[in-house]
Amino acid sequence: MEKTFVMLKPSAVTRGIIGNILTRVENRGLKIVAVKMIQLTAETAGKLYAVHHGKPFYKNLIEHVTSAPVVALVVEGEDAVKIMRKLVGNTNPKEAEPGTVRGDLAMTTTKNVIHASDSVENAQTEINIFFKPQEIMTYKRADENWIY
Ligand code: CMP
């Protein structure tokens, strides 16, 4: 089983579409093993998006993700990183396929409602920024035998 980091951005929280997005994750067969709502500081946002530091969109990105609370998640499943990225859709919502979170629920790249790690290595780094090991749960989904 693989774990990935997911963050519902202020554009999801303030629009009241957290439940809509979480339902998609659960329905796909992925397991939510950690969840917390937090107000990001510029420092924590800077750690998450360190790779984008200096890019033209960086300032807007940090402004957006610190503008209201976010919901941070750890999501587990077979190929969770890849499956979650497919569920999320293209970074630019205008290019995202209908049926994906961004393709259904967003219009702009800055306010694209969700972030999901792009590799197993980055997932571990990002999980460590937001969660202590004891905050990540272990449990069996009742429908696990029907999903796998
Ligand atoms: P996310 O998946 O959170 O990763 C980096 C974020 O930067 C991305 O989603 C977008 O919200 C934001 N961003 C804004 N402009 C761009 C761009 N041109 N390319 C990539 N990411 C961008």
Backbone and ligand atoms as CSV (ligand in chain L), in Angstrom:
chain,resi,resn,atom,element,x,y,z
A,1,MET,N,N,0.839,-1.205,0.000
A,1,MET,CA,C,0.000,0.000,0.000
A,1,MET,C,C,0.872,1.251,0.000
A,2,GLU,N,N,0.450,2.234,-0.759
A,2,GLU,CA,C,1.206,3.479,-0.924
A,2,GLU,C,C,0.432,4.612,-0.243
A,3,LYS,N,N,1.176,5.584,0.268
A,3,LYS,CA,C,0.523,6.752,0.859
A,3,LYS,C,C,0.856,7.989,0.031
A,4,THR,N,N,-0.117,8.908,-0.053
A,4,THR,CA,C,0.142,10.175,-0.714
A,4,THR,C,C,-0.406,11.322,0.117
A,5,PHE,N,N,0.121,12.519,-0.158
A,5,PHE,CA,C,-0.344,13.714,0.538
A,5,PHE,C,C,-1.312,14.475,-0.360
A,6,VAL,N,N,-2.415,14.916,0.241
A,6,VAL,CA,C,-3.436,15.675,-0.492
A,6,VAL,C,C,-3.795,16.902,0.334
A,7,MET,N,N,-3.993,18.024,-0.337
A,7,MET,CA,C,-4.426,19.228,0.382
A,7,MET,C,C,-5.581,19.890,-0.366
A,8,LEU,N,N,-6.685,20.093,0.355
A,8,LEU,CA,C,-7.807,20.849,-0.193
A,8,LEU,C,C,-7.527,22.312,0.117
A,9,LYS,N,N,-7.424,23.109,-0.934
A,9,LYS,CA,C,-6.973,24.494,-0.787
A,9,LYS,C,C,-8.116,25.395,-0.301
A,10,PRO,N,N,-7.773,26.645,0.079
A,10,PRO,CA,C,-8.826,27.571,0.505
A,10,PRO,C,C,-9.956,27.698,-0.525
A,11,SER,N,N,-9.629,27.526,-1.805
A,11,SER,CA,C,-10.672,27.597,-2.838
A,11,SER,C,C,-11.674,26.451,-2.715
A,12,ALA,N,N,-11.303,25.361,-2.064
A,12,ALA,CA,C,-12.255,24.277,-1.793
A,12,ALA,C,C,-12.969,24.512,-0.465
A,13,VAL,N,N,-12.190,24.891,0.558
A,13,VAL,CA,C,-12.769,25.053,1.905
A,13,VAL,C,C,-13.828,26.159,1.905
A,14,THR,N,N,-13.487,27.327,1.343
A,14,THR,CA,C,-14.406,28.471,1.415
A,14,THR,C,C,-15.644,28.276,0.538
A,15,ARG,N,N,-15.542,27.415,-0.463
A,15,ARG,CA,C,-16.696,27.167,-1.333
A,15,ARG,C,C,-17.578,26.031,-0.810
A,16,GLY,N,N,-17.169,25.413,0.294
A,16,GLY,CA,C,-18.003,24.354,0.866
A,16,GLY,C,C,-18.069,23.106,0.014
A,17,ILE,N,N,-16.937,22.764,-0.626
A,17,ILE,CA,C,-16.940,21.570,-1.486
A,17,ILE,C,C,-15.983,20.490,-0.961
A,18,ILE,N,N,-15.642,20.605,0.342
A,18,ILE,CA,C,-14.780,19.575,0.955
A,18,ILE,C,C,-15.438,18.198,0.825
A,19,GLY,N,N,-16.714,18.126,1.207
A,19,GLY,CA,C,-17.429,16.838,1.205
A,19,GLY,C,C,-17.487,16.234,-0.194
A,20,ASN,N,N,-17.758,17.076,-1.173
A,20,ASN,CA,C,-17.802,16.630,-2.567
A,20,ASN,C,C,-16.481,15.951,-2.951
A,21,ILE,N,N,-15.362,16.598,-2.576
A,21,ILE,CA,C,-14.045,16.073,-2.974
A,21,ILE,C,C,-13.696,14.803,-2.183
A,22,LEU,N,N,-13.962,14.828,-0.879
A,22,LEU,CA,C,-13.648,13.642,-0.064
A,22,LEU,C,C,-14.455,12.434,-0.531
A,23,THR,N,N,-15.699,12.670,-0.925
A,23,THR,CA,C,-16.545,11.573,-1.421
A,23,THR,C,C,-15.921,10.922,-2.656
A,24,ARG,N,N,-15.338,11.755,-3.537
A,24,ARG,CA,C,-14.691,11.213,-4.743
A,24,ARG,C,C,-13.511,10.322,-4.372
A,25,VAL,N,N,-12.741,10.771,-3.368
A,25,VAL,CA,C,-11.564,10.003,-2.929
A,25,VAL,C,C,-12.021,8.661,-2.348
A,26,GLU,N,N,-13.032,8.717,-1.478
A,26,GLU,CA,C,-13.523,7.495,-0.841
A,26,GLU,C,C,-14.176,6.566,-1.860
A,27,ASN,N,N,-14.961,7.139,-2.763
A,27,ASN,CA,C,-15.658,6.304,-3.755
A,27,ASN,C,C,-14.688,5.577,-4.679
A,28,ARG,N,N,-13.541,6.195,-4.930
A,28,ARG,CA,C,-12.558,5.572,-5.821
A,28,ARG,C,C,-11.936,4.331,-5.196
A,29,GLY,N,N,-12.068,4.245,-3.856
A,29,GLY,CA,C,-11.495,3.100,-3.153
A,29,GLY,C,C,-10.228,3.440,-2.396
A,30,LEU,N,N,-9.896,4.735,-2.376
A,30,LEU,CA,C,-8.738,5.165,-1.601
A,30,LEU,C,C,-9.171,5.392,-0.155
A,31,LYS,N,N,-8.242,5.172,0.757
A,31,LYS,CA,C,-8.556,5.240,2.197
A,31,LYS,C,C,-7.943,6.495,2.803
A,32,ILE,N,N,-8.768,7.293,3.486
A,32,ILE,CA,C,-8.271,8.490,4.173
A,32,ILE,C,C,-7.744,8.035,5.529
A,33,VAL,N,N,-6.436,8.187,5.749
A,33,VAL,CA,C,-5.832,7.692,6.996
A,33,VAL,C,C,-5.370,8.818,7.919
A,34,ALA,N,N,-5.471,10.069,7.457
A,34,ALA,CA,C,-5.183,11.219,8.327
A,34,ALA,C,C,-5.862,12.434,7.726
A,35,VAL,N,N,-6.376,13.294,8.596
A,35,VAL,CA,C,-7.033,14.515,8.110
A,35,VAL,C,C,-6.965,15.604,9.168
A,36,LYS,N,N,-6.632,16.826,8.749
A,36,LYS,CA,C,-6.683,17.969,9.669
A,36,LYS,C,C,-6.924,19.268,8.898
A,37,MET,N,N,-7.713,20.162,9.542
A,37,MET,CA,C,-7.905,21.495,8.959
A,37,MET,C,C,-6.949,22.445,9.665
A,38,ILE,N,N,-6.187,23.171,8.872
A,38,ILE,CA,C,-5.230,24.110,9.464
A,38,ILE,C,C,-5.144,25.401,8.646
A,39,GLN,N,N,-4.729,26.455,9.349
A,39,GLN,CA,C,-4.418,27.715,8.676
A,39,GLN,C,C,-2.923,27.680,8.351
A,40,LEU,N,N,-2.567,27.631,7.084
A,40,LEU,CA,C,-1.160,27.574,6.686
A,40,LEU,C,C,-0.469,28.904,6.974
A,41,THR,N,N,0.742,28.829,7.496
A,41,THR,CA,C,1.590,30.024,7.575
A,41,THR,C,C,2.378,30.109,6.262
A,42,ALA,N,N,2.928,31.299,6.003
A,42,ALA,CA,C,3.755,31.452,4.798
A,42,ALA,C,C,4.949,30.502,4.870
A,43,GLU,N,N,5.429,30.242,6.083
A,43,GLU,CA,C,6.594,29.362,6.254
A,43,GLU,C,C,6.264,27.925,5.835
A,44,THR,N,N,5.132,27.410,6.329
A,44,THR,CA,C,4.750,26.032,5.968
A,44,THR,C,C,4.409,25.940,4.481
A,45,ALA,N,N,3.698,26.957,3.967
A,45,ALA,CA,C,3.377,26.966,2.535
A,45,ALA,C,C,4.673,26.976,1.718
A,46,GLY,N,N,5.661,27.721,2.187
A,46,GLY,CA,C,6.956,27.790,1.506
A,46,GLY,C,C,7.668,26.445,1.482
A,47,LYS,N,N,7.497,25.655,2.566
A,47,LYS,CA,C,8.109,24.313,2.600
A,47,LYS,C,C,7.426,23.405,1.581
A,48,LEU,N,N,6.087,23.451,1.558
A,48,LEU,CA,C,5.338,22.584,0.639
A,48,LEU,C,C,5.673,22.914,-0.812
A,49,TYR,N,N,5.814,24.207,-1.096
A,49,TYR,CA,C,6.008,24.635,-2.475
A,49,TYR,C,C,7.433,25.124,-2.744
A,50,ALA,N,N,8.399,24.610,-1.990
A,50,ALA,CA,C,9.803,25.042,-2.119
A,50,ALA,C,C,10.299,24.932,-3.562
A,51,VAL,N,N,9.860,23.875,-4.238
A,51,VAL,CA,C,10.318,23.615,-5.614
A,51,VAL,C,C,9.860,24.726,-6.580
A,52,HIS,N,N,8.806,25.445,-6.206
A,52,HIS,CA,C,8.270,26.500,-7.084
A,52,HIS,C,C,8.794,27.888,-6.730
A,53,HIS,N,N,9.639,27.964,-5.693
A,53,HIS,CA,C,10.148,29.263,-5.245
A,53,HIS,C,C,10.809,30.005,-6.415
A,54,GLY,N,N,10.439,31.270,-6.585
A,54,GLY,CA,C,11.046,32.075,-7.646
A,54,GLY,C,C,10.284,32.055,-8.965
A,55,LYS,N,N,9.322,31.138,-9.085
A,55,LYS,CA,C,8.543,31.081,-10.335
A,55,LYS,C,C,7.529,32.229,-10.352
A,56,PRO,N,N,7.082,32.632,-11.552
A,56,PRO,CA,C,6.196,33.800,-11.654
A,56,PRO,C,C,4.901,33.673,-10.838
A,57,PHE,N,N,4.396,32.428,-10.687
A,57,PHE,CA,C,3.111,32.247,-10.002
A,57,PHE,C,C,3.267,32.046,-8.493
A,58,TYR,N,N,4.524,32.011,-8.006
A,58,TYR,CA,C,4.773,31.640,-6.611
A,58,TYR,C,C,4.045,32.547,-5.612
A,59,LYS,N,N,4.147,33.862,-5.820
A,59,LYS,CA,C,3.565,34.816,-4.871
A,59,LYS,C,C,2.040,34.614,-4.769
A,60,ASN,N,N,1.383,34.503,-5.920
A,60,ASN,CA,C,-0.076,34.285,-5.934
A,60,ASN,C,C,-0.452,32.971,-5.260
A,61,LEU,N,N,0.369,31.950,-5.509
A,61,LEU,CA,C,0.115,30.634,-4.932
A,61,LEU,C,C,0.164,30.709,-3.409
A,62,ILE,N,N,1.227,31.314,-2.871
A,62,ILE,CA,C,1.377,31.406,-1.405
A,62,ILE,C,C,0.264,32.266,-0.822
A,63,GLU,N,N,-0.064,33.355,-1.500
A,63,GLU,CA,C,-1.163,34.221,-1.039
A,63,GLU,C,C,-2.465,33.427,-0.961
A,64,HIS,N,N,-2.729,32.630,-1.992
A,64,HIS,CA,C,-3.985,31.868,-2.002
A,64,HIS,C,C,-4.009,30.812,-0.902
A,65,VAL,N,N,-2.950,30.017,-0.795
A,65,VAL,CA,C,-3.022,28.891,0.159
A,65,VAL,C,C,-2.966,29.340,1.625
A,66,THR,N,N,-2.587,30.614,1.851
A,66,THR,CA,C,-2.597,31.130,3.236
A,66,THR,C,C,-3.808,32.034,3.490
A,67,SER,N,N,-4.723,32.139,2.523
A,67,SER,CA,C,-5.827,33.107,2.628
A,67,SER,C,C,-6.985,32.618,3.501
A,68,ALA,N,N,-7.056,31.329,3.763
A,68,ALA,CA,C,-8.126,30.713,4.565
A,68,ALA,C,C,-7.624,29.301,4.905
A,69,PRO,N,N,-8.329,28.575,5.772
A,69,PRO,CA,C,-7.833,27.237,6.131
A,69,PRO,C,C,-7.749,26.280,4.936
A,70,VAL,N,N,-6.905,25.276,5.117
A,70,VAL,CA,C,-6.807,24.165,4.164
A,70,VAL,C,C,-7.142,22.871,4.904
A,71,VAL,N,N,-7.467,21.830,4.157
A,71,VAL,CA,C,-7.639,20.499,4.752
A,71,VAL,C,C,-6.516,19.616,4.228
A,72,ALA,N,N,-5.677,19.162,5.157
A,72,ALA,CA,C,-4.544,18.295,4.787
A,72,ALA,C,C,-4.939,16.842,5.042
A,73,LEU,N,N,-4.547,15.974,4.108
A,73,LEU,CA,C,-4.947,14.568,4.182
A,73,LEU,C,C,-3.776,13.652,3.858
A,74,VAL,N,N,-3.793,12.475,4.455
A,74,VAL,CA,C,-2.966,11.384,3.956
A,74,VAL,C,C,-3.928,10.341,3.405
A,75,VAL,N,N,-3.680,9.934,2.174
A,75,VAL,CA,C,-4.566,9.007,1.467
A,75,VAL,C,C,-3.768,7.763,1.100
A,76,GLU,N,N,-4.359,6.613,1.349
A,76,GLU,CA,C,-3.637,5.350,1.162
A,76,GLU,C,C,-4.355,4.441,0.168
A,77,GLY,N,N,-3.581,3.688,-0.579
A,77,GLY,CA,C,-4.157,2.703,-1.491
A,77,GLY,C,C,-3.087,2.172,-2.420
A,78,GLU,N,N,-3.423,1.163,-3.214
A,78,GLU,CA,C,-2.485,0.673,-4.225
A,78,GLU,C,C,-2.265,1.791,-5.248
A,79,ASP,N,N,-1.013,2.103,-5.540
A,79,ASP,CA,C,-0.682,3.179,-6.493
A,79,ASP,C,C,-1.383,4.490,-6.147
A,80,ALA,N,N,-1.447,4.795,-4.861
A,80,ALA,CA,C,-2.222,5.962,-4.397
A,80,ALA,C,C,-1.747,7.267,-5.047
A,81,VAL,N,N,-0.436,7.416,-5.267
A,81,VAL,CA,C,0.073,8.673,-5.857
A,81,VAL,C,C,-0.506,8.847,-7.255
A,82,LYS,N,N,-0.379,7.815,-8.067
A,82,LYS,CA,C,-0.836,7.887,-9.461
A,82,LYS,C,C,-2.362,8.027,-9.538
A,83,ILE,N,N,-3.064,7.228,-8.745
A,83,ILE,CA,C,-4.536,7.247,-8.781
A,83,ILE,C,C,-5.053,8.622,-8.357
A,84,MET,N,N,-4.441,9.174,-7.291
A,84,MET,CA,C,-4.879,10.486,-6.789
A,84,MET,C,C,-4.628,11.569,-7.837
A,85,ARG,N,N,-3.480,11.509,-8.518
A,85,ARG,CA,C,-3.169,12.522,-9.550
A,85,ARG,C,C,-4.181,12.461,-10.700
A,86,LYS,N,N,-4.589,11.235,-11.058
A,86,LYS,CA,C,-5.593,11.084,-12.124
A,86,LYS,C,C,-6.942,11.642,-11.679
A,87,LEU,N,N,-7.274,11.381,-10.424
A,87,LEU,CA,C,-8.535,11.874,-9.858
A,87,LEU,C,C,-8.568,13.404,-9.839
A,88,VAL,N,N,-7.406,14.001,-9.559
A,88,VAL,CA,C,-7.277,15.463,-9.428
A,88,VAL,C,C,-7.358,16.158,-10.790
A,89,GLY,N,N,-6.707,15.612,-11.799
A,89,GLY,CA,C,-6.731,16.204,-13.132
A,89,GLY,C,C,-5.614,17.198,-13.364
A,90,ASN,N,N,-5.587,17.759,-14.571
A,90,ASN,CA,C,-4.529,18.679,-15.006
A,90,ASN,C,C,-4.421,19.888,-14.072
A,91,THR,N,N,-3.181,20.385,-13.884
A,91,THR,CA,C,-2.950,21.554,-13.016
A,91,THR,C,C,-3.814,22.744,-13.449
A,92,ASN,N,N,-3.908,22.947,-14.757
A,92,ASN,CA,C,-4.763,24.016,-15.282
A,92,ASN,C,C,-6.178,23.457,-15.466
A,93,PRO,N,N,-7.121,23.872,-14.643
A,93,PRO,CA,C,-8.472,23.291,-14.702
A,93,PRO,C,C,-9.110,23.380,-16.080
A,94,LYS,N,N,-8.693,24.370,-16.866
A,94,LYS,CA,C,-9.285,24.493,-18.208
A,94,LYS,C,C,-8.838,23.362,-19.112
A,95,GLU,N,N,-7.721,22.704,-18.754
A,95,GLU,CA,C,-7.226,21.546,-19.513
A,95,GLU,C,C,-7.627,20.234,-18.848
A,96,ALA,N,N,-8.203,20.309,-17.664
A,96,ALA,CA,C,-8.535,19.089,-16.911
A,96,ALA,C,C,-9.781,18.432,-17.489
A,97,GLU,N,N,-9.753,17.098,-17.540
A,97,GLU,CA,C,-10.886,16.344,-18.102
A,97,GLU,C,C,-12.105,16.447,-17.190
A,98,PRO,N,N,-13.298,16.522,-17.778
A,98,PRO,CA,C,-14.507,16.395,-16.971
A,98,PRO,C,C,-14.453,15.058,-16.220
A,99,GLY,N,N,-14.954,15.045,-15.010
A,99,GLY,CA,C,-14.870,13.830,-14.199
A,99,GLY,C,C,-13.748,13.903,-13.189
A,100,THR,N,N,-12.748,14.761,-13.471
A,100,THR,CA,C,-11.690,14.976,-12.477
A,100,THR,C,C,-12.140,16.095,-11.529
A,101,VAL,N,N,-11.464,16.165,-10.365
A,101,VAL,CA,C,-11.839,17.196,-9.378
A,101,VAL,C,C,-11.718,18.582,-9.999
A,102,ARG,N,N,-10.559,18.852,-10.611
A,102,ARG,CA,C,-10.365,20.192,-11.192
A,102,ARG,C,C,-11.240,20.408,-12.430
A,103,GLY,N,N,-11.416,19.359,-13.211
A,103,GLY,CA,C,-12.234,19.466,-14.419
A,103,GLY,C,C,-13.705,19.710,-14.117
A,104,ASP,N,N,-14.124,19.318,-12.929
A,104,ASP,CA,C,-15.528,19.511,-12.545
A,104,ASP,C,C,-15.738,20.738,-11.662
A,105,LEU,N,N,-14.687,21.121,-10.904
A,105,LEU,CA,C,-14.941,22.071,-9.807
A,105,LEU,C,C,-14.094,23.338,-9.835
A,106,ALA,N,N,-13.233,23.518,-10.843
A,106,ALA,CA,C,-12.340,24.680,-10.811
A,106,ALA,C,C,-12.218,25.334,-12.173
A,107,MET,N,N,-11.740,26.574,-12.159
A,107,MET,CA,C,-11.585,27.338,-13.408
A,107,MET,C,C,-10.197,27.953,-13.567
A,108,THR,N,N,-9.463,28.191,-12.460
A,108,THR,CA,C,-8.150,28.836,-12.600
A,108,THR,C,C,-7.057,28.010,-11.930
A,109,THR,N,N,-5.841,28.164,-12.436
A,109,THR,CA,C,-4.708,27.353,-11.957
A,109,THR,C,C,-4.351,27.683,-10.508
A,110,THR,N,N,-4.436,28.939,-10.136
A,110,THR,CA,C,-4.117,29.285,-8.740
A,110,THR,C,C,-5.174,28.724,-7.792
A,111,LYS,N,N,-6.444,28.889,-8.161
A,111,LYS,CA,C,-7.540,28.404,-7.301
A,111,LYS,C,C,-8.049,27.059,-7.826
A,112,ASN,N,N,-7.094,26.116,-7.987
A,112,ASN,CA,C,-7.469,24.819,-8.579
A,112,ASN,C,C,-7.884,23.785,-7.539
A,113,VAL,N,N,-8.287,24.247,-6.406
A,113,VAL,CA,C,-8.969,23.563,-5.279
A,113,VAL,C,C,-8.234,22.409,-4.576
A,114,ILE,N,N,-7.258,21.810,-5.207
A,114,ILE,CA,C,-6.642,20.627,-4.594
A,114,ILE,C,C,-5.186,20.478,-5.009
A,115,HIS,N,N,-4.386,19.938,-4.104
A,115,HIS,CA,C,-3.007,19.565,-4.405
A,115,HIS,C,C,-2.844,18.085,-4.081
A,116,ALA,N,N,-2.117,17.357,-4.913
A,116,ALA,CA,C,-1.767,15.963,-4.604
A,116,ALA,C,C,-0.320,15.733,-5.012
A,117,SER,N,N,0.426,15.019,-4.208
A,117,SER,CA,C,1.856,14.785,-4.453
A,117,SER,C,C,2.077,14.152,-5.817
A,118,ASP,N,N,3.210,14.507,-6.454
A,118,ASP,CA,C,3.466,14.005,-7.808
A,118,ASP,C,C,4.407,12.811,-7.865
A,119,SER,N,N,4.937,12.379,-6.716
A,119,SER,CA,C,5.781,11.176,-6.692
A,119,SER,C,C,5.743,10.582,-5.289
A,120,VAL,N,N,6.128,9.322,-5.186
A,120,VAL,CA,C,6.143,8.646,-3.879
A,120,VAL,C,C,7.123,9.354,-2.940
A,121,GLU,N,N,8.263,9.763,-3.499
A,121,GLU,CA,C,9.284,10.446,-2.688
A,121,GLU,C,C,8.753,11.788,-2.164
A,122,ASN,N,N,8.150,12.579,-3.045
A,122,ASN,CA,C,7.595,13.867,-2.615
A,122,ASN,C,C,6.427,13.674,-1.652
A,123,ALA,N,N,5.665,12.607,-1.837
A,123,ALA,CA,C,4.543,12.328,-0.931
A,123,ALA,C,C,5.064,12.193,0.493
A,124,GLN,N,N,6.145,11.433,0.663
A,124,GLN,CA,C,6.692,11.220,2.011
A,124,GLN,C,C,7.178,12.535,2.613
A,125,THR,N,N,7.860,13.346,1.792
A,125,THR,CA,C,8.350,14.648,2.261
A,125,THR,C,C,7.183,15.530,2.689
A,126,GLU,N,N,6.137,15.571,1.867
A,126,GLU,CA,C,4.992,16.450,2.133
A,126,GLU,C,C,4.185,15.961,3.334
A,127,ILE,N,N,4.027,14.626,3.454
A,127,ILE,CA,C,3.343,14.075,4.635
A,127,ILE,C,C,4.084,14.508,5.899
A,128,ASN,N,N,5.413,14.442,5.862
A,128,ASN,CA,C,6.223,14.787,7.039
A,128,ASN,C,C,6.106,16.263,7.429
A,129,ILE,N,N,5.804,17.136,6.455
A,129,ILE,CA,C,5.635,18.565,6.761
A,129,ILE,C,C,4.378,18.762,7.609
A,130,PHE,N,N,3.356,17.955,7.352
A,130,PHE,CA,C,2.042,18.201,7.951
A,130,PHE,C,C,1.660,17.254,9.084
A,131,PHE,N,N,2.220,16.054,9.098
A,131,PHE,CA,C,1.746,15.039,10.052
A,131,PHE,C,C,2.887,14.383,10.811
A,132,LYS,N,N,2.609,14.137,12.114
A,132,LYS,CA,C,3.503,13.292,12.901
A,132,LYS,C,C,3.108,11.837,12.634
A,133,PRO,N,N,4.048,10.889,12.750
A,133,PRO,CA,C,3.712,9.484,12.448
A,133,PRO,C,C,2.488,8.990,13.230
A,134,GLN,N,N,2.347,9.420,14.491
A,134,GLN,CA,C,1.221,8.934,15.315
A,134,GLN,C,C,-0.135,9.509,14.888
A,135,GLU,N,N,-0.114,10.499,14.001
A,135,GLU,CA,C,-1.379,11.081,13.513
A,135,GLU,C,C,-1.913,10.331,12.286
A,136,ILE,N,N,-1.150,9.361,11.807
A,136,ILE,CA,C,-1.570,8.592,10.625
A,136,ILE,C,C,-2.133,7.246,11.096
A,137,MET,N,N,-3.398,7.014,10.754
A,137,MET,CA,C,-4.129,5.874,11.293
A,137,MET,C,C,-3.946,4.616,10.451
A,138,THR,N,N,-4.159,3.495,11.124
A,138,THR,CA,C,-4.188,2.202,10.428
A,138,THR,C,C,-5.541,1.567,10.707
A,139,TYR,N,N,-6.293,1.258,9.663
A,139,TYR,CA,C,-7.574,0.565,9.833
A,139,TYR,C,C,-7.942,-0.112,8.529
A,140,LYS,N,N,-8.906,-1.017,8.620
A,140,LYS,CA,C,-9.342,-1.746,7.427
A,140,LYS,C,C,-10.693,-1.203,6.990
A,141,ARG,N,N,-10.819,-0.875,5.733
A,141,ARG,CA,C,-12.127,-0.479,5.219
A,141,ARG,C,C,-13.008,-1.721,5.112
A,142,ALA,N,N,-14.296,-1.564,5.434
A,142,ALA,CA,C,-15.210,-2.709,5.416
A,142,ALA,C,C,-15.337,-3.293,4.009
A,143,ASP,N,N,-15.134,-2.433,2.985
A,143,ASP,CA,C,-15.318,-2.904,1.601
A,143,ASP,C,C,-13.985,-3.242,0.903
A,144,GLU,N,N,-12.910,-3.344,1.690
A,144,GLU,CA,C,-11.572,-3.535,1.113
A,144,GLU,C,C,-11.488,-4.770,0.210
A,145,ASN,N,N,-12.151,-5.854,0.636
A,145,ASN,CA,C,-12.099,-7.094,-0.156
A,145,ASN,C,C,-12.853,-6.964,-1.475
A,146,TRP,N,N,-13.738,-5.965,-1.575
A,146,TRP,CA,C,-14.491,-5.761,-2.810
A,146,TRP,C,C,-13.762,-4.766,-3.716
A,147,ILE,N,N,-12.907,-3.951,-3.116
A,147,ILE,CA,C,-12.154,-2.965,-3.901
A,147,ILE,C,C,-10.934,-3.613,-4.558
A,148,TYR,N,N,-10.267,-4.497,-3.781
A,148,TYR,CA,C,-9.048,-5.158,-4.302
A,148,TYR,C,C,-9.290,-6.634,-4.540
L,1,CMP,P1,P,-0.438,22.345,-7.075
L,1,CMP,O1,O,-0.749,20.975,-7.537
L,1,CMP,O2,O,-0.810,22.712,-5.683
L,1,CMP,O3,O,1.135,22.595,-7.261
L,1,CMP,C1,C,1.685,23.864,-7.468
L,1,CMP,C2,C,0.645,24.925,-7.661
L,1,CMP,O4,O,1.088,26.141,-8.254
L,1,CMP,C3,C,-0.390,24.403,-8.628
L,1,CMP,O5,O,-1.155,23.386,-8.042
L,1,CMP,C4,C,-1.137,25.681,-8.966
L,1,CMP,O6,O,-2.136,25.993,-8.015
L,1,CMP,C5,C,-0.046,26.742,-8.868
L,1,CMP,N1,N,0.307,27.295,-10.192
L,1,CMP,C6,C,-0.024,28.501,-10.628
L,1,CMP,N2,N,0.441,28.717,-11.863
L,1,CMP,C7,C,1.087,27.604,-12.233
L,1,CMP,C8,C,1.769,27.218,-13.411
L,1,CMP,N3,N,1.896,28.022,-14.463
L,1,CMP,N4,N,2.305,25.990,-13.430
L,1,CMP,C9,C,2.184,25.168,-12.369
L,1,CMP,N5,N,1.539,25.501,-11.220
L,1,CMP,C10,C,0.995,26.701,-11.161
